[in-house]
Amino acid sequence: MDLIQDYWLDALGWGGSALLVFSLLQARVLRFRVLNTMACVVLVFFNAMIDVWPMVAMNVVLSAINIWFIVHLLGERHDEAVFDVLEVGPEDQYLRHVLTLHREDILRYQPDFSWHPGEGDDHAFIVMKGDETVGVVVLRQEGEAARLLLDYVTPRYRDFTPGEFVWRRSGMLTALGVRQVTTPPNMVGAYYDHVGFRRADDRYVLDV
């Protein structure tokens, strides 16, 4: 019986340690906090079972810190005061830098993305949190309609949907004369049914 208990404790300790290491490999800020909290909770139980109380105390504190950050991040998720939407020119050098830097990641989520500035009436928006770029939205306007060319989120904020702040600020779109926005097909992880778009075959449509 003691041998079985020892195996169980070893598995718990190694599992918690492995999860802790795995959490540190996460680029997404929210996912990191959630996985790190789970690892700390497992290690609290493990260290309590073997009477290593300093490690119990440390993991309890780390769990509390992680929970505070998780609550804070979830509170910011849809808070317009946290994210700024900046319109930039299609030829903007910083926009070009962001698109070049993240090109491979962009194609993972929008495999059909191809954009050549100057070919149409394009509008580009960079979504910022403080001085950090968290997303890019590019539209091509055709009269009162606009086609979404790109809605990209950087890996760190992949658990968020910063593009929604472009759609929620309808005054910005109406000022451009846009009355309807249509997304491209084949987008991976589309979130548009949660921000006012309606499904239309293999696309989503927003009536502004």
N, C-alpha and C positions, 0 to 999 in steps of 0.2 A: 504493500500500500504506500509506504514511504517512497519507493522507487517511482511509482506512478505520479505521486505528488511532485517529486523532483523534476520529472520530465515535463509535467504541466507548468511548473514554475519557470523552467528553462525556456520553454516555448513562449510563455508570456513575456519574459524578459527580452528574448531575441526578437520576438514579433514587435514589441514596443520600440526597441532600438532601431529595427529596420524601417518601421513607419516614420520614426523621427528623422532618419537620414533621407528617406524618400520625400518627406515634406520640404526639406531644404533644397531639393532639386526643382521645385515648382516655380515657374515664372509668374504664374497668376497670384496676385497678392491675396485674394480672398481664399483661394484653394489652399495656399500655403498655411494660412492661419487656421483653417478648419482641420487639415491633416495634422498640423503640429499640435493642436489641442487634443485630438484623439490620441496621439502618441503619448502626450504628457499624462493623460488620464490612465492609460494602460500602465505607464511606468509608476504612477502613484500607487496603484494596486500591487504591482510587482515588488516595489521597494518596501511597502508596508508588510507584505508577506514575509520578507526576509529581514525585517526590522532595521532597515537602513533609513532612519528618520530624516537625516539632512537631505537626502535625495527626494524623500516624500515631500518635504517642505518646499524644495526648489521647484518640483514639478507642479505642486499646487499653485505656487506663485506664477509660474509660466502659464498655466492654464487660465488663471484669472486675467493675466495680461492679454492673452490671445482672445479671450471672450470679450474683453473690452474693445479690442480692435475690430472683432467681427461685428459687434453691435454698431460700432462707429461706421464701418464700411457699408453695412446694410442700410444704415440711415442715410448715407450719402448717395446710394445707388441711383435714386431717381430725384435727387435734389438739384434743381436748376441753379441754386446759388453756388454749388460746388464746381460746376463745369461751365466754361465759357466757349461760345461758338464764334470763331473769327472767320470772316470771308476773306479769301486771298485770291489774287489773280491766277489764272491757269498756268501762267509762265513763272509763278513765284519760285524763287530758288530754294527756299526752305521746303516748300511743298514737294518739289522735285527730289530733294534730298531724302525726305521721308519715304516717298514712293520707291525710290531706288534702294534704300536701306532695307525695306520690308518686302521687296518684290516677290521673293519666293514664298513668304508667308501669305501674302495677298492672294497669290494664285492657288494656294491650298484651299482657300475659302471662296474665292471667285475665280474658278478655272478659266472662265471666258473673258476675264478682264483684259481689255486692250484700250488704251487711250492715247490719242494724239492731239494735244492742245492746239487750238487754232482751226480745227476742222468744223467746229460748230459753236453755238452760243453756250459756253460752258461756265458753270459756277462751282467753285471749290470752297469747302469749309474745313477748317481744322478745329477739332474739339480739344480744348486744353483743360488741365487741372493745375492751377497755379502756373508754373513755367514748364510743365511736362505735357508733351503731346500724347493724347490717349486715343485719338481717332481721326479719320479723314473721310469726308463725304464729297463726292463729285457728281454733279447733275449736268445733263445736257438739255437745254431748253429748246423746245420746238413749238413756238407760239405760246399758248396757255398750258401746254403739257410739258412735262419734263421726264426724261428717262434717267433713272439712277444708274450711273456707271460704276460707282464704287462706294461701299460703306464698310470701312475697315477699322478694326480695333486692335491696338497694339497688344502683344501677349500679356503684359502685366495687368491689363484691364479687361481681359477676355471674359471675365465673369460679369462684366457690366455691359450696358448697351448705350454708350455715349452718343451714338448717332441719333438716338431718340430725341435729343435736345434740339436737333435741326428740325425734326418733324413737329415737335410740340410748340415751337416758336413759329406758328403759322403766319404771323405778321411779317416775318422775314421773307417767307416764300411769296406771299401775296404782293409784297412790295416789288418783287421781281416780275410780277404778272403771272406767276405759276398758279394754276388752278387744280392740276392733277399731276401726281407723281406715280410712275410705274417702275417696279423693280425688274431687273433681269432674271431670267430663269437660272436654274442650277446653282443657286447660292447655298452654301453650306451653313447650317445653323441659323437660318433666317428667324428673326424675332418679331416680324412686322405685325402679326396678328395681335400683339400686345400693345401696340402704339397707334391704333386707329386705322391701320390698313385693312383692306378686305381682300379675300383671295379671289383671283381671276385666273382660272386654269393653272398654269405653272408659274404665275407671277403674283405679285401683290400690288394693289392700287390704293393710293391715298387721295381722297378728295379734300382739297384745301378749302 
